[in-house]
């Protein structure tokens, strides 16, 4: 497992708590995504988890490559994110 630098916005922390998403799932998604989609200066990281997908939206900051998590959610619409 690489030593990824991950920082969370206040919005992301609120949404993770609200949606009961563990930070380890976010780290796993960033470590081994099934798909990454660039989108308006941000990245959409997608990871299949059982019969759903975890979607984490983040940006990369600075020379250290810190991943700043903006928000995350879990969706049952696998076909939408993993064609």
C-alpha positions as CSV (number, residue, x, y, z in Angstrom):
1,X,0.0,0.0,0.0
2,X,1.4,3.4,-1.0
3,X,1.6,6.2,1.4
4,X,-1.0,8.5,-0.2
5,X,-1.4,11.9,1.3
6,X,-5.2,12.5,1.7
7,X,-6.9,15.6,3.0
8,X,-10.6,16.0,3.4
9,X,-12.6,19.2,3.0
10,X,-15.2,20.0,5.7
11,X,-17.9,19.2,3.2
12,X,-16.4,15.8,2.5
13,X,-16.1,14.9,6.2
14,X,-19.7,15.9,6.7
15,X,-20.9,13.8,3.7
16,X,-18.8,10.8,4.8
17,X,-20.4,10.9,8.2
18,X,-23.8,11.4,6.8
19,X,-23.5,8.6,4.3
20,X,-21.6,6.3,6.8
21,X,-18.6,5.9,4.4
22,X,-15.4,4.8,6.1
23,X,-12.2,6.7,5.2
24,X,-10.5,3.4,4.6
25,X,-12.9,2.9,1.6
26,X,-11.8,6.2,0.2
27,X,-8.1,5.3,0.6
28,X,-8.8,1.9,-1.1
29,X,-10.6,3.7,-3.9
30,X,-7.6,6.0,-4.5
31,X,-5.1,3.1,-4.2
32,X,-6.8,0.8,-6.7
33,X,-9.6,2.4,-8.6
34,X,-11.6,0.6,-11.2
35,X,-11.9,3.8,-13.2
36,X,-10.7,7.5,-12.9
37,X,-12.4,10.2,-15.0
38,X,-10.9,13.7,-15.3
39,X,-13.7,16.3,-15.0
40,X,-13.3,20.1,-14.9
41,X,-10.0,20.1,-13.0
42,X,-11.1,17.4,-10.6
43,X,-10.9,13.6,-10.8
44,X,-13.8,11.2,-10.3
45,X,-12.4,8.0,-8.7
46,X,-14.7,4.9,-9.0
47,X,-14.4,1.6,-7.2
48,X,-16.8,-1.4,-7.2
49,X,-17.8,-2.5,-3.8
50,X,-19.9,-5.6,-3.9
51,X,-23.0,-4.7,-5.9
52,X,-22.5,-1.0,-5.7
53,X,-19.8,1.6,-6.6
54,X,-18.0,4.1,-4.4
55,X,-17.4,7.5,-6.2
56,X,-14.9,9.9,-4.7
57,X,-14.4,13.3,-6.2
58,X,-11.0,14.9,-5.5
59,X,-8.3,17.1,-6.8
60,X,-4.5,16.8,-6.6
61,X,-2.7,19.6,-4.8
62,X,0.9,20.7,-4.8
63,X,4.2,18.9,-5.5
64,X,3.5,16.3,-2.8
65,X,0.4,15.2,-4.8
66,X,-1.9,15.5,-1.8
67,X,-5.4,14.2,-2.8
68,X,-8.0,16.6,-1.5
69,X,-11.3,14.8,-1.2
70,X,-14.2,17.1,-2.1
71,X,-17.1,14.6,-1.7
72,X,-17.9,10.9,-1.9
73,X,-21.0,8.8,-2.3
74,X,-22.1,5.2,-2.9
75,X,-24.4,4.4,-5.8
76,X,-26.2,1.3,-7.0
77,X,-26.0,2.5,-10.6
78,X,-22.9,0.5,-11.6
79,X,-23.8,0.8,-15.3
80,X,-23.5,4.6,-15.0
81,X,-20.0,4.6,-13.6
82,X,-18.5,1.3,-14.9
83,X,-19.7,0.7,-18.5
